[in-house]
Amino acid sequence: MSLPPRIVRARAVAARAVLPAAVLAACVALGGAPLHAQVAVPASRATTHATLDPSLRAALDHSQPGERLDVYAVFADALPASELERLADGRSPRARRPVVVSALRAHADVTQREARALLAAAAAAGHADAPIVLWIGNALRVRAEAPVIEALAALPGVDRVRRVVPLAAERTQDAPPSPPLVPGVGNVPFSDDFESGQLLPHWTVETTGNGYAAVTNTDGPLGAYHLEMASSVDGVDSTASVTVQLDLAGLSDIGIRFKQKEFGDEDHPEDGVFVSPDGVNYTLVESLNGGPSTYATRVIDLDAVTSGLGIAYTSTFHVRFQWRDNFDIPTDGMAFDEIEIGPGVAQPTVEPNLVAQQAPQLWEKGFRGEDILLGLIDSGTWWMHPDLVNRTWTNPGEIAGNGLDDDGDGYVDDVHGWDFEHGDNDPSSLDAHGTNTAGLAVGDGSSGQVTGMAPGATMVVTEIGSEAAYWEAQQYLVALGVDVITSSHSFKWIDVPDYAMHRAVCDVELAAGIIHSNSIGNQGGQLLTHPIPFNIAVPGSVPSPFAHPDEVDGGRSSVLACGGVMLAGDALYGPTGRGPAAWENVLLYDPTYPHAQDPDQWDYPYGGFGGGLPGLVKPDLVAYTGGVTTTALPSGYISFTGTSASTPQLGGALCLLRQVQPEALPRHLAAALELSAVDLGAPGKDDIYGAGRLAVYAAARRLLVLCRASPDVAPIGSQFDLELFGKPNQTLYGFLGLSILDDGSAFHLAQPYIPISPLPLDASGHLVVTIPTPSDPGLAGLSVWFQFGAPIKNLDWGLGPLLSVPERVTFSL
């Protein structure tokens, strides 16, 4: 095994150790302090808040008789994250979820009993809707009249009642506003499969006689709809055309691909595809005479044709599809579907941001995200897009359209996901944001361009527009059993988010074995209205699953926060959010802040707006943005930017890593990405670039050998297990130390450290090692780190040993 120089030196001076307690005792004898600086937490940190905050109080006082307000009520008695972790401990990621969900449901059933009875009676009397149980945060959401809300707030055990505030999309989406649709003008690359059911504004229609061009679901479309051209009155000579204007200036490798069929048409010179550099003078580039009676694909190499004709690409380049004849379908007429115009349409191409972040290297190994379920929390998604339709989850427990909750999950006909903003089973919003983010996570290139980091993964679509809807979407996805969650929606300081609830819900995700990528906002240049340490929007500000050595040591949660860099030279995307984040008593920052703060979450103090304390390093990673290409609504491709664009690439990368190592918990996935990232800015993890730019192949290499401690917090005098995973019959070499560092290498134990005797894996590539802990109260609070490696036997995964990410065990009383 080829070892880093530090390991070679250690083996020269340290005797080979054997496992039991002697290993730990020898390590402790080495001395030295951990690199993680522990944050002192006060023994008692009481805080006060009103059960009804002033804004809700005013709304209740001014409500009209019979008016119902949308509120959520949080209960004081919540299962702590440590208890959820204890229940799930020792289980693989997917096996953790049902245990956690069952415990939370049972706890909510007990603690909410009186409140549910009150609301059931109010609903029966016509004064409230049936409540939504948010067991994920031990809360209830309900629309009710003022007296019902007053009674709910007065119940014992109700911690706080807050109003649900719907937010406009531009407040929560972390992308610049989409450009308005310009009549007659399309985006490049351009695509339209007419599945919107209407002729969208990018087309200009012209007719003569009784000609018409219309989108219809009759006469055999390839999907649900296609475009037809014919005469509405038989015997009348007519023409019809649709034209789109595109900015092709400076572009090359342009092609046109489309599907076309005829209905007994006579040949006319006007039947064809025409182009014009100015929209005035048109030239035929493809005759449509003698077309097939069933759909066939036509491809035009526009570079070759325009070069031969002396036509240049301009910023006002027009492409026209035209028909002429004198009868309606089926005597005459033509139909078109799946029209694409742009660079490289003849065959799928891979977007350069994916190449630079190493995705194709993993695809070549057979890891494209297959069998991984990704939950997308966004504005809804046009999942019928050709690049997304095969990547969209179909609920095997539901019979579509029968109006029944066949799988008993509380959602009727949730075939592809759920719209939590409007309370229905159609999450296919016409807000393009969710379609844009979906393409960067799972877009599979069916229309010609691979835009998704995990083009083999399957996504569950959700639609949200408020904090309460966001939490319900998280609950739905946790209950469903997704492997990864990604969201490019976040809640900013200026909109007064409920930080405590966000963190509590994300803690549940972590216990359930789910990792979550989230955007951080684009307010890095708006520090007056979005000040540090709240410039990083929540839930992006929630702690990462991995205790990075450049951070102070506090609680862990599920979220990897993603900032943005530009593809050209890894330059910072200017508006990306700035850290650090803070987790401390928010009343230090605003004495009137309405949402209660959980003192157990005060583990990353910043010290008020004046700073002075480190806070929590955020973001965790950066990925490419600033004009990356993704799926457009309803088809084709579009340029997209913001941390909304970088985040789904991280979500897709997490899908790939889960496929590479199904036994990896969120902390291992986060560690692999953070410790293998391309470092940018200040050395190590910093508050601008996080740990660096995404490098997914390098991260995957760190998961081929895995060490998983159970439990990772072990009482003194007890024991813990190290589960080791690798190739069948592989021999692993281990090391043990008191702290870790991130110096850009693949070995992270800081000196001094101790080698562990070689450990052979069994025929399934698995081994469990049980280690007793010394019965020494002086060890309480001490952490030890393990790292394992194996010599590489071939060059499949590159040169050098395969080294796991470090795994920590902390001793407790």
N, C-alpha and C positions, 0 to 999 in steps of 0.2 A: 504493500500500500504506500503510495507516494504521499507524504504528509507535509503540511506547512512547516517551515523552519521552527516556529515556536513549539510545535508538538515534538519535533525531533529532539530539541534541547530538553524538553521536559522528560522524555523517556530516558535520556542519558543520566538524569540525576534522581529519578524517582523509581522506587521498586514497583514491580507489578502488583497491583492490589487485587484482592478477592472481594467478591460481594459479600457480605452482609454489613453489620453496623460498622465494622472496622473501616470500611470505605468512607462513610460519613465522618467518623471520628478523625481519620487522617486529614480529610479535607478541612474540617474545622481547625485542626492544629496548624494548618498553613497560615491562618490569620489573614488579615487584610479586610478592608471594608468593601461592601458592595458598591458598585457605581450608582445604583439607584438611590437617590436621596429620598428617604421616606418623609412624607408630609405629616406633621403632628396634627392629630384630630382631637379637639377638645372633648372631654368626657361628657359634658352636657352643653348642648347648643340649642336651647329652646328658641322657637320663633313663633310669632303670633300673626294671624291673618283673619279676615272676616270670612265667615262661611259664605255669605253673599257679598261679592265685591261691589263697590259703589256704582259701576256702570250697570250691573244687573239689577241692583236695588232700584235705580232710577227707572229702568225699563219696566220693572214690575209695577212701580208706583204709577206709571203713566200708561199702562196697558189698558185696553178696552175690555169690557165684559165679554167673555168667550174667546178672546184672543189667545193664541198659543205661542209660547216662546220656545225656541230650540236651545236646550241647555244640556250640560253633562254634570253629573255628580260623582265625585271621587270619594271613596271610603278610606278611612284612616288605617284600617287593619289590612295591610297588604303583605303578601308572602315576600319575605326578603329574598334578594338575589342569591344570597348564600344558601338559603334553604332549597331553592330551585336547583342550584348547582349540586347540592348534596344528593338530591333525588335523581338527578340525571347522571351523576358521576359513574365512570367506568363503562359507559355505553358509547357505541359508535354514533356519529352525528345524526343519522336518520332515526336511530332508536331512541334518542333523547326526547324528540318532539312529543310523542304520545304521552310520555310520563309527565312532562312539564304541563302540557295542555290539560290533562286529567286533573292534576293538582290544582291548577288555577281555576278551572271550572268548579270543582268541589268547594274551594275556598270562597268563591263568589256566591255560590248557592247558599252558604251559611251566613256570610256577613251581609248579604243584600236581601235576606229573606223579608225583613220588615218593610224595606223600601219597595220591593217588588209587589208585596201585598197592597201597599198604599196605592201604587201606580196602577195595578190591575183593577182595583176598585174605582179609581178615577177614570180609567179607560172605559169600564163598563157603564159608568154614569155619563159618558160623553164629554169628559173634561180633559182628556189626555189621549195621546196615541200610545200604542203598545211600546214599551221601552226597548231599546237595543242594549243588550248586555255586553259590556266591554270587559270581559273577564281578564283580558291581557293586562289591564291596568287597574283592576278592581273598581270599575266605574259603570255608570248607567248613562245612556243618552236618551233623552225624551223630549217630545214636544208637548207642552202642557200649559194650562191656564195658571195665572199668577197664584191663586190660593193653593193649588197643588204643589207648585214649586216651593212656596213658603213652607208648606207642611213637610216636604221632602228635606229641605235644608235644616229643619228643626229636629230631625230624627237623630237619636244617638248613633254614633259611628260614622256619620257623614262629615267628611273633612272639609269639603268645599263644593260649592255649586257655581258653575261658570257658564256664561252664555257662549253658544257656538257662533262664531263670526265667520261667515263666508268671505273669502278673499278673492279679489280679481286675479285672473291668471298671471298678469304681469307682476303681481306681488310675490308669488310663490315660485314661478318658473324661473330657472336660472339660465335663461337665454335671452338675448336681445329680442324685441318684438319682431315677428315675421314681417317681411315686406308685404304691403298690400297687393292683392291680385290686380294686375293691370290688364284690362281687356285686350285680347289679341296678342299678349306677350307671354311667353313661357320661360321656364328656367332650363339651364343646361347642366347636366344631361336632362333631356326631356322624355317623358313617358306618360302615356295615358291608355288605360285598359277599359275606360268608360264604366268601371264598376261603381262610380258615384251615382249612376242612374240619371245623370243629366250632362248636358254639354257645358263643360266648365268654361269660365271666362277667358282662358288662354286661347280659345279658338275664335276666329272671326268667320262668320257664315255669310256666303253670298249665293244667291239663286237667281235664275231667270225662269220665265214661264211659270209653271206650277211645281218647280223643283223644290225639294226639301232635304235637309240634313238633320237627323234626329237620333238621339240615343233611345234604344228600345230593348225590351227583353224578349221580343218575338223573333222568329226566323232563325233560330239556332245560334245564339251567341256562344263564345267560348267559355265565358263565365256566366254571370247573370245578365249582363248587358253588352251591347255593341253599338257601333255607329252605322246607320243606314242612309243611303242617298237614292232617291227615286223621284218620280213625278206623282203628285197626289191626284192628278186627273189623267185618265188614260187618253192617249192620242194627242197630247199636247207636248210639243218639243220643248224640253226643259234642261237646265243645268243646275248643278249644286256643287259647292265646294266648301271645305274648311281649311283655314290657313292659320298658322302660328308663326309669330315673329320671335327670333332667337338671336342672342348676342354671341356670334361665333368669331368675332374679331380675334386674331392671333391664335386660334385653335387649329388643331390638325387631327388626323385619324378620325374624321367625322364619318359616321355611317347612319343610314336610315334602315330600320328593320320594322316590319309590320306584317300583319296577317290580313288577307283579303280574299273575298269570294264574289262571284257574280250570280245573278239570277236571270239567265237567258238573255243577257245584254247583247245588243248589236255593237260592232266596233265603231268607235269615233276617235278622231285625233285628239279630242278634248279629254278623253279618258286617260288620266295619268297623274303622275307626281311631278309637280313643277316647282322651281325655285326662283327666287329673285333676290338680288343683293339690296334692293331699295323698296320693294313692295309695289313697284310700278311695272317694270318689264319682267315678264316671267318666261322661263325656258323649261321645256320638257326634259326631265332626266330619267323617267321610267314610264314606259307605256303600260297601261293596264288593259289593253285589248286582249281578248281571248283568255280572260281569267278563268280560274277553276270554279266549279260549282260547289266545292267544299273548301273550307279554309286552308290556305297554303301560306307559307312564310316567304316573304320577298325581302331581299337585302340589297341595299344600294351602297356601294363604296363611293361616298360623295366626294372624297378627295380626288379620286381618279376622274370622275365625271366633270366636276367643276374645273379641274386643271385643263382637261381637254377642251372645254368650252371657253376658257379664259375668264371664268367667273371667280371673284375673290370673296372670301368670307368677310362679312361686315358685322357691325353692331346691330344692324337692322335687317338681318337675313331672314327671308320668308320661305316657308315650305308649305306647299298647297297640295291637297288631295282633291281631285276633281272628277266628276261624272257627267255624262250627257246621254240622254235618250228620251223616250216619250211615253213610257208606261210605268205603272206602279209594280211593286213586288207582288207575285213572283215572275211576271212576264219580263220586266226589266229591273234594273236597280243593282246596286253594289253594297257590300258591307265590309267594314274595317274593324279590327280589334288589335290590341296590344301594340300600339305605335310607339316606337322608341327612336330618338334622334340624339346623337352625341358621340363623344370619343369612345372607340372600342366597343361598339354595341354588338359586333359579330360574335364575341365570346366573352365569358366572364373575366373581369379584371379585378385584382385585389387592390384596395385603396392603400396609398403609401403610408398613412398613419398606422395601419395594421402591420405593415411590413416592418416599419421602424420600431414597433413595440413587440416584435418577434412572434406574432401570432402564427404566420405560415410555418414557422419552424416546428411549432407544436402540432399543427394540422398534419404535417408530414409524418409525425409519429403516430397518427391515428386518433388524436385528441381534438375534436371539434365541438365538444360539449354535448355529445349524444347522451341521452338518459339523465340529463341534469335539468332540473326544473327551476326556472328563474321567475321570480315575482316582480312585475313592473308596476310601480306606483307612480302614476302620472295623470295627464289630462284625458286619459282614454287613448286608444290606438286604433287606427284604421288597419285592423289585422288582415283585411282582405287584400292588402298590397301583395303583389306576386312574390316579393322577397320575404314576406312575413307570414303568409297564409299557411305555409308548411311548417312554420316554427311556432304556431299558436296552439296552445293546449286545448284539447277537447275533453270535457269532463266525462269520464267513462261511466259515472254513476247517474247521469242525467239523460232523460229522453227529451230531446229538443222540442220545444213548442207545445208540450202537453199541459202546461200550466200547473205542474206539480213539483214539489220539492222531493224528487225521487231519491236523492242520496241523504236527505234528512239533515243537511247542514244549515238550514235556515234561509236558504237563498233559492228561489224558484227559478228553474231553467238557467242556472249559472253555467252555461255551456262552455264559455271561453273566459270567464271571469265575472266581474261585477262592477257596476257604476255606483260607488258609494256617495257620490254627490247628489244623484237624482233618485237613488234607491231602486234601480232596475237592473235587468240582466244584459243591457246593451252598453258595453264599454267602448264602442267604436266611435269615439268623438270625432267631430270635424275640426277640432282644435289640432293643428298639425304638430304641436310640440311632442305629444306622446308617440306619434308615428316617427318623428325624427329621432327620438331617443331609442326607440325599439330597434331601428335599423343599425345603430352603432353597437348594439349588444348582440343581435342575432340575425341581422340581414344576411340572407344566404346566397345572393347573387343570381336569383332566378331571372331577373331582368337584365343581367349583364354585368353588374358590378357588385363584388362582395364587399359589403360595408360593415358587417358585424364581426366583433372579436370572437364570438362563439357561434358560428353559423350552423352548428348542429344542435344547439340547445333548444329547449322548448320554453316559451314564456306564457305566464298567466297574466292577463290584462286587467288592470283596475283603473278606475277613474276617481279622482278626489278633487276637493276644492277648499277644504277647511282642515284644521288640526284634527277635529273629531273624526272626519272622514278618513284622514291619513291613518289614525290609530285603528280604525275599524278595518281598513285595508291590510294593515300589518297583522291584525288578529286573524283575518281570513286566510292570509298567506301562511301564517304559522300553523293554523289548524289544518290547512291543506297539505302541508309538508314540503314546501319549496326548499331548495338547497341554498339559494342565494336571493337576496332582495336588492334591487337597485331603484333609486329614485332621484330625479333631477328637479324635485320640488323641495323647497326649504322655507322656514319661517324666520323672519328677520326681527331683530331687536325693536325696530320701529313699530311692529305690529303686535308687540306684547305677547310673545308665545308662552305657553306653559312648559317651561324647561323641565320641571320635575317629572311631569307626565311623559314627555318624550324620552327621558332617560330611563324611566321605569319600564316602558314598553320595549325599549331596545335591550335592556337587561334580560327581559324574557326571551327575546330572539337569541341572545348569546347562550342562555341556558338550554334552549331548544336546539342548539347546534347550527344556527343559521347566521351567516355573515351578511352584512348590509353595506353597500356602497351608496354614498349620498353626496350630492352637490353641496357647495358651501356658499353660494351667492356670488354675485358679480359686483359687490359694493366695496372692493378694495380701495377705490378712489373716493369713497364717500364717508370718510371717517368722522365727519361732524354729525351726521345723522345715523351712522352705523358704526359706533365707536369700538375700538379694541377695549376689552376682550370679548365683545359680542359682535364683531364684524363677521366672524364665521357663523353662518346661520345654522339653526338647529333643525334637524338632528345631526347635521354635519359636525357640530361641536361636541357630540357625545363621544366618550373615550373609545379608542381602538381596542380590539381584543388582545393585542400584543403589547407587553411592557417593554417598549424600546429603551435601550440603555441611555439615550439622550433625554429621556423624560424623567420627571419626578415620579415616584411610585404611588399611584392611587388605584382606584377601582377600575375595572375593565368593563367594556360593554361590546356591542356588536358592530359599531360603525367605523368604516374606513372613509374618511372625508377626502374628496378629490378636487384638487385645484387644476389649473390649466396652463399649458405651455404651447407655444407655436411650433409647427412642424419645421419651419425654417430656423435651424440653429438652436432649438430648445429655448428660445427667448420666452420670458414670462408673458403670459396673457395678462395685460395690464389690469383689467378689472377684477381678476381673481381675488377671492377673500384673503384677508390677512389674519394670522394668529398673533399671540396665543388666544385660546379660549379660557374661560374661567368657570369653575364649579365651586361656588361659595354662596354665602347669604346675599341674595340679589338686593336686599334692602340697603346694603352698603352703597349700591349704585343708584337706587331709586327708592326712597322710603315709602312711596305710594304704590310700588309694584303690586298688582292685585293677586298674582298666583302664588300659592304656598310653595315654599322650598323645603325639600326634605334634608334635614341636617346630615343624614348619612351620605348625601351627595356633595358635601362641602370638602372634597378631597383634592381639588386643584385650585387653590386660592390664587388670585392675582393681586389682591390688596386694594380694591377700589380702582377708579379710573386713573389714579396716580401710579398704579403698578407697584413694583418693588418685589413682588413674588413671581415665580416662574409661570404659574398657570399651567395649562395643558397645551403641549405642542400640537398645532394644527396648521395646515392640513396634514394628512398622513402620506399622501402620494399626489403626483400630478400626472396627467395624461394629455394627449394632444387635443387641441381645439383651434378655433380661429379659422374656420372655413373648411373643416373636414366634410367629406361627402357622406350623405346618408339618405334613407328612404324619404320620399316626399308624399304628400297626401294629394290625390288618392293613389298615385303610382309614380314611377320614375324616381329621380334623385334630386337632391338639393344640397346646397352648402349650409352648414349649421355651425354655430359657435356658442361660446359661453361655457361655464362649468357644467351646464346642462349637456354639452357635447362630450366633455371629457369623462364624466361620471359613468355613463353606460358602457364605455370601453373598459373601465375598471370592473364593472359588473360582469361583463362578458369574460374578462380574464379570470375572475373568481370561478365562473362556471368551468372553464378549462382546467383550473387547478383542482377543483372538486372531482373532476373526472380522472385526472392523473392520480390522485390519492384520496379515495373515498373515505379513508379512516381519519383524515385530517380534521381537527376541530377548527373553529374560527381563528383561534390564536396561532395555529400553525400556518394557516393560509395567509394571515396578515403578516406574520414574521417572514415567511418566504418572500412576499412581495416587498416588504420594507427593507429587508436585509440584502436584496438583490437589485434594488432599484438603481438607476443611473443617477449618481449624486449630482445635484445642481446647487448653485449658490454656496452658502457657508457649509463647511464640511460637516457631515452627519445630518441628523434630522433637524430641520429648522422651521420657522413659522411662515415661510414664504413658499418653499418647494416641498415641505414635508421631508420624507426620506428620499425623495427623488422621483425620477420619471419611470413609468411602468416599463418593465422588461420581463414579459410573462414566461418566456422559455427559460431564462435564468432562474426564475422563481420556481418553475416546475421541477427543475433539476434538484432543488433543495428539498423536495418532497418525496423523492424516490426512496429515501431512507427516512423513517419517521419514528420518533420517540414520543409516547403519550403517557403522562403520569396520571395515576388515579389513586387517591385524590391528589390534586396539586397543592392542597393545603392539608398537611398531615399533623395531627396532634402528637406531641412528644410521647414516647413510650408506645406508640402504635406502629403501624407499618404502612407502606404504600407500594403500589405496583408500577413498574415500568413496562409498558407494552411496546414491543419493537416490531416494526414492519419493514419489509424489504423484499428482495427476490427469494424464491425458494432455495433453501439450503445455503443461503449466503451467510458469511461470517462478518459480524459487526465489531468494530473497535470503538470503545467508549471513553469519554473523558468527563471529569467532574470538577467543578470549580465554584467559587463564591460569587462571581460576577461575570458579566459579559460586556463586550464593547462592539461597536460597529466601525471597523477600520477599512471597509471595502473588500476584505478577504471573505472566504467562505467559512472560516473558523472563528468563532466568536467568544470563546472562553478567555477571560483575562487571566494573566499569570498572577499567582501560581495555580496550577491545576494538576489533577492526578489521572493517569491512565487507568482504565478498567480492563480486567481480563477479557480476552476475545469471547464473544457470545455467538454461538451458531443458531441460526433460525431453522425452523422445521420445514417440512416439505411444502407447507402453505405460505412460507415467508413470514412467520409469526413466532414471537417468543414473549412470555410473561416472566418478569423477574421481580420477586418480592423482596423488599428491603425493609428491615426493622429500623426504627428511629431510636436514638439514645433517649433514656429517661432523664434528661437534664433540663431543668427549667430555664437555664441560661440560654438555651437554644431558641426559645420562643421569639418569633419574629425574624429569625435567620432564614435566608433563602439560599438554596444550592441549585446550580444549573448543570444539566446533562447535555452532552452532544455526542452523537454517534456517526460513524462513517464506515464506508466499505470501499475496498479497492475496486476500481472499474476494470472489468474483464474484457471489454471491447470498446470501440469508439462510437457506439450508437449515440451516447449522450455527451460526447466530447471528452477532452483530456482531463485528467485529475481525478482525485477520489470523489465519491458521492458523499456529501456531508449533510446531515439533517440540520434543521433549524434547532436552536437551543430550547430546552424544556426546563421549566422551573418548578421546584417543590419548596414550599414555605412551611416552616414548623410553627405550630401554635400550641397554646396551653390546653 
